[in-house]
């Protein structure tokens, strides 16, 4: 599924809430600003709330190109950010994920809830099935995703997945680590 642009695009999955630690917002802002500073396009869920809004506003403030995709039923709830470079309203959640993924070269997962997990597991499953080779980075701000890392290891340990599944995820401690890993990962694609 190639990107529709001649430059690199980074899809960011993250919460529509800010969470209980300012470090989550700080990493979202650093991610958005860093994507713009590297000349990449931000692809995300088009919300203007929570970490989604923080990453998008930071990318815009840094002069970045922004591509948002939101399903019609979430426009009011997630406050659809229509002032993006490109703003698309889809009919379904599945269509949202598909459009976001088709228009990116790499995936970054910041802290988030069930929606972020859904997005992560869909692209991880596609990777496991050989449908793509795009890198997937987990930003483990202040250990937020430690239980997920434990669970993924447990799944492999219990033989419900090959150990190779673990190789499809690159764990980084913060936005700075994600940006450095992206510079390497995107240079290879």
N, C-alpha and C positions, 0 to 999 in steps of 0.2 A: 504494500500500500504506500506508494510514494507520496511525498509532500507535493503540494501544488505550487511551491515557490522555488526560487533559485537560491534562497538563503536558508539557514537553519531555523527550525521552529521547535520550541520546547513546550510541551503540554504539562501544565501544573494541575494536579489534583490536590484539593485541600478543603478545609472546613468552611462552611457557611456561618460558622461561629468563630470567635477569637480564642476560646479556651480560657483556662484560668491562670495562665502565666504569660507575662508580657514578652517572654522570649519567643513564643509562637508567632506573635505579630512582627517582632523584630526580624525573624528569619523570613517571613513572608515578604516583608518590605525589601530586605536584602536580596531575596530571590528575584523579585520583580525588577529592581534597579540593576542587578547584575545581568539579567537577561538582556535588558536594553543596552547596557554598557558594552556587552559583547557583540552587539549587532544582530542578536537573534530575535525572533518574533515570539511573543507570549501567546500561547493557546490555552484557554481555560474556560471555566463554566459560565462566564458572563455575568456573575453576580457582583453586586456592589456592597455586600455585607461580609462580615467575618474576615477570615484570612483571604478569601477570594477577592474581596474588595481591596484589601491591603496590597496584595501582590499586583493587582491591575493598576491601582493608583500610582504605586511606586514605579512601575514600568512606564506609565504615561508621563509621570513627572520627569523621568530620565530621558524622555524623547523616544521611547520604544514603540514598536509596532505591536498592536494588540488585536487578537482574534478571539472573540467570545462566542460561545454557543450555549443557548439556554432553551429548555422546552417551554412551550407556551404556559403550561400550568404552574411554572415557577417564576414567571416574570415578576409578579407582584411580591411573592414570598421572598425571593432572593434579590429583589430590587434590580431587575435587569439593567445592566450598565450600557445604555445605548450610545454613549459617546466614544466607543472604542473605534479603532481603525476599521474593523470589520465586526459586525454584530449579526448573528444568525439566530433566528427563533425556529426551533424544531417542533414537531408534533409530539415526540416521545423521548423518554430518558435514553432508551437504547439508541435512537437516532443521534442524540446529543453526543453520546460516547463515541459512536462511529465517526461522526464528523470531526470531533476533536482529535481522535487517534489518526485518522487519515491525513490530517493536516499538521502532523508533527514528525520530528526526527528522533525525539527522545521524550521520556516521561519522567517527571519528578513528582514524588508524593510527599507533601508537607503534612503536619498533623491535621487530622480531620476525624469524622465520624463514619457512620454506616455508608454514606454516599461515597466517601473517599475509598473505603474498603472495597465497595462494589466495583468502583472504577479500577482500582489496583488489581483485584482478582480477575477481572475480565481480561485486561491486557496481559497479565501474567499467564493466564490459561492459554490465550492465543499464542504467547511465546512458547509455552510448553508444547503446544501442538504443532509448532513449526510454521505458524502463519506470519511471523515477522521476526526480525532480529534487532529491533530497536532497544536501546539500553533503557533500563528502569532503575531509577535512583530513589532510595528511601531516605528522607531527611529526618534523622532521629533526634530532633531537638530535645535536649535535656532528658534523653532516654524515653521519650514519649512512646516510640514504637518497640521498646524492649519486649513487651509481652507478645507482640506479633512475631518478632524474630525468634523468640522461644517456640511459639506455635509452629512456625515454618520448619524449624529444626525437628520438632516433635513429629510433624507429618512425615518428614523424610526418615527419621529414626524408626517410626512405626511401619515403614514400607508402604505408605499410601502415596508416595511419590518417590521418584529417583532422586538421589543426591544432587543430580544436575539441576533440579528445580532451584536449588539454593543459589546456583551460579547466575541465574537470571536476574537477581536482585543485587544492586550495589548499595551498601549501607554507608551513609555519611553522617557525621555528627551534627552538621549545621549547614546553613545556606552557603557559607564560604566553601565548605568541602564539596557541596553539590556543584557549585560553579566550576571549581577546579576539575572535578570529575567529568563534567560536561565538556569542558574545553578539550580534554583528552578524548572522550567518547565521541563527540561530534566531529573531531578531526579524522577519526577512523571511518566515518560513514560517508 
